[in-house]
């Protein structure tokens, strides 16, 4: 049907002169603009909502007693963090009522560069899930690590022509913004007057003014309500985050009021598959808020219209004439797992069953794993008499770390792990260019009593990171991941006890949800056997220990990093 012909038919359906393609009859319809509930029919014509009122349709569903909302939108997330290929992730998100996501593919871009960006765009075509992308602004995030690629403004510019690329992704190099770094400002210039996501943990006062004046218009890194409120007051869209390693939702909801809530969105950022399966996505965040007494209408606006408007998509996020017919149907307002999901007017979920199927991927991505010299000499840390070590201390439930100073356990002239104080050796092996770089340090708070854990999911450059109680098991785990092309592994007594292969850039795999989730459970079983408390996500914690843009202390392949000073630092205090 030609566009003009469709528009004429849409008008007739809206006026009630022709039957709609689909009518959802008599449900309680959420109005995203006013926060009201209206008992009405929703009429759909050609994937678009024709009207709210009283209608007849070629296909009709009785929605009496049910609650209809727009499809949920995730304001900021990383597909790679789920460890699923995009098309397999779409299956899971649709079951949770998520019909659109705004993804930053800087994980795969740090490994594969523009090849990774193009792969993401290709893999997300022709799905009943809208996948919009924000171009990665910081590849690499800093010069204190080795990434697989370097993306400058000229590398990103061609991608802005793609209809699903909306702007510039999280600007993690906030020191570069504040210092007026030329390469940073060339990237900001690509979207001047457009959309640029922020990443400014703890940025406040005049520094926040400067960061926002440079063109940043959102932030998802606030961890305290005071920080969130300041960012809203300065014109920022605040993205309230509930990730696997950063549980910030309830803290930040304390700064949300009826007068400022329309500047707030919901985001999952980095959420692991097992939690998506057992808890959910944006729908889980709405449930948390409702359980703690926050108005469901405010939360639903944050999950729908606010996000659509933040990204200047004015035909999504509401059940209203001319908007896309992306509709969730719920049986109550406590459990937000939808009974039905309609995408562009087509039913894709019915009674918890997905009606759309796809192979997990269209084509595999490259691995990007090439590690040089995995031998015991690379892990040796010679003791320095009478000196203390700087230790990365994990902050529970957060991706922030603290700097601790400890006297090392020394055996035969070497500083080694000390499980009695929960101090483990930590190593980061460069895996993109076979440089042979390895950074060495110590971490406290992983609670591993025996063995070692390793992963090629290590934000943001995604080198191979391994922590362990002894060098032999650390090498065993690292060698296994080199052989697999990437993944996550648990080793003890010289044996691999559990492994999840992630051959796509060392970040994702091409298996079905169920198979991947089984392997994740095996990984958790073995870390539990080795001392990690139940409920602690050691792999998420491990994955952020190499990220040198989150305070305060990190480890990259180039060495220990003082994030506050934005410089490499000595292991020895």
PyMOL commands that set and color helices and strands:
alter all, ss='L'
color gray80, all
select helices_A, chain A and resi 3-14+79-82+86-95+106-112+114-123+153-161+174-179+182-190+205-213+225-233+249-253+261-263+273-278+282-291+296-303+305-310+376-379+419-421+471-484+513-529+538-543
alter helices_A, ss='H'
color red, helices_A
select strands_A, chain A and resi 20-30+37-45+48-53+57-62+67-70+72-77+98-104+130-135+165-171+196-198+218-219+237-241+264-267+327-330+340-343+346-350+353-354+388-394+401-407+409-411+414-416+423-429+438-444+452-455+464-468+487-492+495-501+553-556+559-562+567-568
alter strands_A, ss='S'
color yellow, strands_A
deselect
rebuild
show_as cartoon
